[in-house]
């Protein structure tokens, strides 16, 4: 029996307009009645996830910033920050790359140093708390993750960063325009395993959904591992099952088929 569901957001649970499907709310209520725990695992900021689920009644586990922070019932149960020396090195490496925007992702806010409307609009999709500062080097916050926004040459930027980032950090392509940098020992899978241990839930009792390479470790921690139909083939190789695409409401459809239908909930 499934006792825990962990689900990515963009390209997975959210539809093509970046919204929750209306049917999700009914399915979520059924899961709560069955005492199935639900975790959202995203590169998004914790405060942005709160906004995404502001109309959902029930306790959600938040795996934010690609697993660098876990919060449940308004309490932080785990976080992993980048030491200031490494933040400085990453900023120096990013400043050498033309045409990119560096986003410092702190516990209290995200920070950028540009007023460019296109960049601000894109960042606002993922960061409910976003501050524009004069110099990122002066930011005083615990930095969970550093994101790099590149509209045009993502692969080249990724290769440049990989060459200049310390071995204790990892560089991950987390979306079509985004690269994330955070501590090497951190990922969504580690966060999910921590939750499983805390709630005494087995891998065989866990379902996970993802659509991109930053979801792979999370998929590996669940027996019911689903890659979305819209996921790259390299991600699908790590999943036991394939769900319909996010624009076909694939997450909800799989939950109904595997959990609710056998219990006569639909």
N, C-alpha and C positions, 0 to 999 in steps of 0.2 A: 504494500500500500504506500502511495506517495504521501509523505508528511511535510516536504519542503520543496518549494519551487523557487528557482533563481532565474531571473529574466533580465536580459539586456534591454535597453530602451530603443535607441535610434536604429532603424532598419530591422527591428525585431518586434517589440511590443507596440511601438508607435506606428501609425499608418504613414502614408506618403506625405501627409500634411503635418506630420510631427505631433499627432494627437492620439489620445486613447480612443479606441473604438467604444461606442456606447454599450455594446454587449459586455465589455470587460467588467463593468460595475456589477452587473448581475452575477457573473461568474465569480467575481471576487467575494461577494457576499456568501455564495454557496461554499467557497473554500473556507471562509472564516467559520461558518456553521459547522464544518467538518474538522475544524482545528488544524487545517493545513496552513503552514507558515508560508508567507510570500515575501521574497526578497527581490528588490530591484538592484541590478548590478550595472553600473554605468560609468562612463567617463565624465558624466555631468557632475556639477557641484551639488553638494548636499542640499543647499537652499533652493536650488533649481528643482531638484527632485521633490522636495516638499511642496513646491508650487504645482508641479505636475500632478501630484496626488492630493491636492487640497480638497477635492470633492469626494474622496474615498473615505468611508467610515470603517475604521479597523486598523490594527497595528501592522505596519509594514517595516521590514528590515531594510535599511538603506546601506548598500555597498556603493559608496561614492568615489569619484576621482579614480576609477579603475582599480578599486580595492585598497587604496591608501587610507581610507577611513570607513569604519562601520559604525552605524548608529541604530539603536533600537529602543523604542519607547522613550524617545527624546534624551537618550543617554549615549555618550560615546563609549563603545566597548572595545574599540581598537583604532589605532592610527599609526602611521609610519611616515616620518617627515624626512626631508632632504637637509643635510647639515649645511650651514651657511657657506662654508668654503666651497662646497660642490655647486650651490646655487650660483655663486659668483663665477665659477668656471663655465657653467652652462650659459650664463648670460654673455660672457665673453665670446664663447663659441657661436652663439646665435647672432651676435652683432656683426660677425664677419660674413654672414649670409645675406645677400641682397633680396629684398622683396618679401620678407617674412615678418610675422608679428609674433612676439614672445608674450605668453600669458603666464604670469605667476599665479598658481592656484594655492591659496592659503586656506587655513581653517576658517578665517573670518570673512574673506572676500577673495575675488580674483582681481588681478591688476594688469593693466596694459598702459602703454605710454604713448598712445596715439588717439587722435580724435577722428581718424578716417571713418567716414560713415559706413562704408562697406564692412570694415573690420568690426566696428562697434555692433552693427546689426547681427553679424555672424556670431560674435561672442555672447550677445544677449540671449541667444537660443539656448545656451548651456550654462550661463552664469547669472543667476538672479541677483547675487551680490557682485557687482562689477565696479571697480574704481579706476579712473584714469589718473595716472600720476605723472609727474614730470620725469622721474628717473626710477626705474625698477630697482636699482641698487639700494635705494633708500627705504624700501618697503620693510616694515617691521611686522612680521607675521610668521607663523609656523608654516613652511611651504611643504605641501603634500606632493605636489606634482608640478612640472613645468610643461606647458603645451606650446606647440609651434603651429601657427596657422599659415598655410601656403596655398594660395589659390591656383598656382600654375605649374610649379616644378617640384611636386612633393617628393618624388623618388630621388631626385638629385639632392634635395635638402636632407632627406633621410640618410643618404650615403655620407654626406659631409658631417652630419652630427655624429654618426656612428664612429667616424675616424677620430673625433675629438672629445668624446665623452668617456669618463673614467669607467673602469671595469665594474665598479660597485653600483653602477647605474645601468638601466636598460632603456633602449630607445625603441618605441613601438609605433607602427602606423595604426592609428585607431579610427580612421575614417578617410573619406576621399580627399579631405583637405587638412587633416590633422595628424600631428605626431605628438606622442606623449613621452615624457621622460620622468622616471621615478626610480626608487630604490630597487635593486635587482631582486631582492627577496620578496617583493610584493607583486601580487596580481589578483585578479578576481577569484581564481581558484584557491589561493591561500585564504582569502577572506571567507569563501564559502566553506572551506574545511573548518575554519575557526567557528563558524556558526553551527555547523553540524556537531562539533564537539560540545559546544555550549548547550545545545538543545537535545543532545543525545540522539541524533538522527543519523542513520547510516547512509552510505553512498547509494545503496540499493533502494532507499526510500526517498531519493532526491531526483528532481526533474530540473533540467536547465535548458535555456534557450539562448542562442547567440547567432550573430551574423558576420562577425569580423574577427581578425586575428587576436585582438585583445580579449576575446571570449574563449579561446581555445583551452586555457588552463581550467576555466570554470566548467566547460563541457566535460573535461576529463574527470571531474569530481562527482559526476552524476551518472547513475545507470541510465536513466531516461534522458539522454543527451540529444538535443534537437538542434541541428543547424537549419537556418531558414532557407527556403528555396532560392532566395535572392543572395545567399552567401557565396563567396568565392569557393572554388573547388577545394582549395587548400584548407579551408575551414571545415567543409563538409567531411573531409577525411577523418576528422577528429570526433565526429558525431555518430551515434548509433542509429539515429533516425533523422528524417528530413521532414520539416514542417512546411506547410504552405507559406507563401511569402508574407511579408508584413502587410502589404496592401490587400491581401486576402484574409487578414485577421488570423494568421497561422497559429499564433500562440494560443489564443482562445479556443480555436477549433481543436487543437491537440489536447488541451486540458479537458475539454468536454468529452472527447473520445476516450481518453485514458483514465480520467478520474471521475467525472460526473456521470457519464453514461452507465458504467458498471454499478453505480450506487443509485440508479434510477432518479438522478437529480435533473435530468433533461428529458 
